[in-house]
Amino acid sequence: MMLPLVPLQQLRSALAEQKRVQVLVQREDLVHRTRSGNKLYKLCFNIQYAKQHGMQTLVSFGGGYSNHLHALALAGQEEGMNTVGIIRGDYRANLTATLRDCQAAGMQVRFVDRQQWALRNTSEYCLSLHADFSNAYIIPEGGDNALGFRGTRLLGQQIGRQLQGLPPSGCTHVLVACGTGTTMAGIVAEMPAGVAVLGVSPLKGDDKLTAAISAKLVQASIEPQCSWKIDRRFCLEGYGRLPNELERFIRFFERKFMIPLDPVYTAKVMFALFTMLEADEFQPGDRVIVIHTGGLQGKRGYPKLMSPLHSSARLKSINIGAF
Ligand SMILES: *Cc1c(COP(=O)(O)O)cnc(C)c1O
């Protein structure tokens, strides 16, 4: 499967220049008109598999602003397949923009309560889904399965393809946001020795990502060449939260670089980048690739971030800080 190369955009930041670190943003948010970012990669082999095996209905799981279900609904529509979204929580009275898009694309949505949601990975629940939807192909939440991982390895290969054109080729660091860790695992599988892959976790609490990523690599018999670790310093009050500090950072970043960020994943990875630059965690001469994993449709869950980028009244009241 050959995928288009997205822009590799240099971040012209005074801080990066002062530290003599080159920062390049791989704009996977631009990879596809509707299947933005890493979700395209996680879905491609899953959809191919379902088609090849004559399964007409794609079923998966997610929250009210799920980037994964959004990409699935639109992909299903374009591929002429049925889609079903099992949604955590009841949004019937108050459909989110994401769910409205999903329905408009033909996705059948089913709202489940906490107890049912907790059963989503059990075989009993899967059997009941197969009984309800004939010829169904069930994709786990976030596209986190072996075929999803196979797809994210393509994303890892894209980094190498991107770098071929750049003298001297190669990078020292790759920064990527993690949810399930599938995308990070695909990158780790493909990066050569000498590269450090840093996964920024938006989740508070125990680290389950390191074990999850290791398991995927072991299952696929991959011994990574690069070094990798999960960085948990940038979860900022936890998953989905938007503390003032992060909101301020998003406004600064978008205005300065004209690259939109989502508050759940990509804002935290950029926040990590700038914090690490300030703290001299990179060496002069390093080349850092930051993966923009997309997710911008989910930003509609944060109305205060949807105001025009340059609303000057707002900007005046914001202290941009040291960056
Ligand atoms: C889903 C998502 C992630 C997390 O990807 P995983 O493969 O689950 O780790 C990161 N960034 C964005 C924008 C996403 O939508």
The ligand as an SDF file (V2000), in Angstrom:
LIG
                    3D

 15 15  0  0  0  0  0  0  0  0999 V2000
   -5.9230    8.3900   18.3470 C   0  0  0  0  0  0  0  0  0  0  0  0
   -4.9140    9.4730   18.3930 C   0  0  0  0  0  0  0  0  0  0  0  0
   -3.6460    9.2830   18.9770 C   0  0  0  0  0  0  0  0  0  0  0  0
   -3.2790    8.0240   19.6920 C   0  0  0  0  0  0  0  0  0  0  0  0
   -2.8720    6.9980   18.8300 O   0  0  0  0  0  0  0  0  0  0  0  0
   -2.5360    5.5620   19.4100 P   0  0  0  0  0  0  0  0  0  0  0  0
   -2.1180    4.7810   18.2350 O   0  0  0  0  0  0  0  0  0  0  0  0
   -3.8070    5.0280   20.0090 O   0  0  0  0  0  0  0  0  0  0  0  0
   -1.4890    5.6850   20.4470 O   0  0  0  0  0  0  0  0  0  0  0  0
   -2.7360   10.3140   18.9110 C   0  0  0  0  0  0  0  0  0  0  0  0
   -3.0640   11.4900   18.3230 N   0  0  0  0  0  0  0  0  0  0  0  0
   -4.2600   11.7090   17.7890 C   0  0  0  0  0  0  0  0  0  0  0  0
   -4.5430   13.0390   17.2100 C   0  0  0  0  0  0  0  0  0  0  0  0
   -5.2310   10.7130   17.8010 C   0  0  0  0  0  0  0  0  0  0  0  0
   -6.4380   10.9600   17.2690 O   0  0  0  0  0  0  0  0  0  0  0  0
  1  2  1  0
  2  3  1  0
  2 14  2  0
  3  4  1  0
  3 10  2  0
  4  5  1  0
  5  6  1  0
  6  7  2  0
  6  8  1  0
  6  9  1  0
 10 11  1  0
 11 12  2  0
 12 13  1  0
 12 14  1  0
 14 15  1  0
M  END
$$$$
